Amino acid sequence: MADQSTTTAAGSQLAAGEGFVRGLGLFDSVMVVVGIMIGSGIFIVSADMARKIGSSGGLLLAWAITGALTIAAALSYGELASMIPRAGGMYTYLTEAYSPMWGFLYGWTLFGVIQTGTIAAVAVAFARFTGVLWPRISETNYLIAPVHITTGYAFSLSTAQLLGIVVIILLTWTNCRGLEYGKIVQNLFTATKTIALVGLIVVGLFFGWNAEAVRENFTHLWRVSGQVPLATGLDAATLFGLFVALSIAQSGSLFSADSWHDITFAADEVRDPQRTLPRALAIGTILVIVLYLLANVAYLAVLPMHVLQNAPDDRVATAMLQAVFPTFGPVLMALLIMVSTFGCINGLVLAGGRVYYAMSRDRLFFKSAGKLNRKHVPGWALVVQGLWAAFLVLPRIYDPLTHTYGNLYSNLLEYIISSALIFYVLTIAGIFRLRKKRPDAERPFRVPGYPLVPALYIVGAFIVLLLLFVYRPATTWPGLVITLVGLPIYLLLRRKMAADRA
């Protein structure tokens, strides 16, 4: 009962707005959805997916599955957003549907890895592609050479890492100056990169049409070649192998289409949120999924399957543009990804701080994060998020066999995909729970096709989760551990709250 009363009190404060400015209309909200979804993944992950699946038909089917799951989830979240139009998004939905513990575990994982790790990853991706234009920006051009803390871990500061940190600081600062600044950056960069992505598709389909690639990829849609074995004796040449490959490949495509729900974090700043949020989620996700499917058709229209599978550094889009424009294709692609990643980082920064604000109002995060600054935004929450994201840029993973360095955040994000799917499943299952728990609550938007649409996502995501845990245990179980570490922290916070009330 104590947990519920605390949640209700915080909820009433959040619903009142607490000084937030409702400055996001439908267009702005769609730009947040689209801008955060389109980062760098769509330009890269298809190569690894193609190696896992081995056929062009399987690659397109994998993206279609991602689209179906994402749109089903977005429609389901639309009902939750219309019923609970308050800051915090999934944190608030999980708290309302289950208990503050589930909300906290999501918020803990979001702050520790999901949001901040993604910000760090996309910021360094921005720096890497800046290096195409300015070679001094590189992950091997060190200002501080790697300092090893254990055999497999080190800290370093390269020019690419420095630029990534600078971008994080810059966008944290602009968002601290008010919603209007963050909105302008988001709208400008999202509109630009959406037009550019459409241009990329047009170039591939109309200027880069390769008869040899089209014949190979579309005449033999299901012919498996160049595939990396999924496990001993298992590949996509069999029906079960294809099923497993399609499920495992979702870790790449779902991650590329992730964070569509971040607009719900800022519900208190959306005009008419009960209607705007469901529409923004539906419009934004459908637009991006259509563009993603067309982008993959364009890749297959230009690049034979074996070339797509072996694109240097998995940069499929760069390989496609280079095939069409050998002289300046890579430079064009670098510019596109720089615009795309910059807008993506801005959206992630803008949205994430609102979750920690909501957690702080429930006394489950730093107290200062629950205050708005003079510009009516949660400045301290944004700063704390920015500092942790900037820190995550610094740690490196060292492979003593190859003497190469990776990035810790990349490993953490790979680990956390399974946990993120668990939270998605729980959140959408919360629709069924809340319809029974609060049947008379106002729901201006109800998920169409209920109960089939939310059930489709739950079943689909559960299958993907199950196969990831079975066939990719090394990258799934650690994510669950990271999430569960938050449990004793939650219990300590609850004990402190009880002591304070006593």
Number of C-alpha atoms within 10 A of each C-alpha: 6 10 13 14 10 15 21 14 12 17 19 12 14 21 14 11 15 13 16 21 17 16 14 24 17 20 14 19 31 26 27 32 30 33 32 30 29 28 26 21 21 24 25 20 20 29 25 20 27 29 24 25 34 27 28 26 18 24 27 22 15 27 25 17 17 29 22 18 20 22 22 25 27 28 25 30 30 30 23 30 31 23 20 23 27 28 30 29 27 26 27 30 27 26 21 21 23 16 15 24 19 23 24 25 23 26 28 25 23 21 20 19 25 23 24 28 26 24 32 29 24 25 29 25 22 26 27 24 23 21 17 17 14 11 13 15 21 21 19 16 15 17 13 11 13 19 13 15 10 9 10 12 18 20 18 20 22 20 21 28 27 23 20 26 25 15 22 26 17 14 24 24 18 17 27 26 17 19 20 15 14 22 20 12 17 26 20 14 21 30 16 16 25 21 13 19 23 15 13 21 23 15 18 27 19 12 12 21 18 19 13 12 19 20 14 19 23 16 12 13 15 18 16 21 17 16 20 17 16 19 11 6 7 15 22 25 17 11 10 12 18 22 17 23 30 25 22 25 25 21 20 23 24 20 19 22 23 21 23 25 25 26 32 35 26 25 31 25 26 25 17 16 26 23 20 21 32 26 18 28 29 22 21 24 26 18 14 21 22 13 18 26 20 20 24 21 20 23 27 27 25 28 27 19 25 19 17 24 24 17 20 13 10 17 22 25 30 22 25 28 23 18 17 18 16 11 11 11 17 22 18 19 23 20 17 21 28 24 21 27 29 26 31 30 27 28 30 23 27 28 27 27 31 30 29 32 30 29 26 19 23 20 19 23 21 15 16 15 25 24 19 18 15 12 16 17 24 26 26 21 26 24 19 18 24 25 15 17 28 23 15 24 28 21 21 24 20 21 13 10 6 7 7 10 19 15 20 20 25 19 16 20 21 18 23 26 23 25 23 21 18 17 19 20 20 18 28 27 18 23 22 15 15 18 13 10 13 10 10 9 11 12 18 14 20 18 21 14 12 13 12 12 19 26 19 16 23 22 13 17 20 16 15 21 22 14 16 23 16 12 15 16 12 13 19 20 17 18 22 18 13 19 21 15 13 18 16 10 15 19 12 11 15 18 12 13 15 11 9 8 7 6
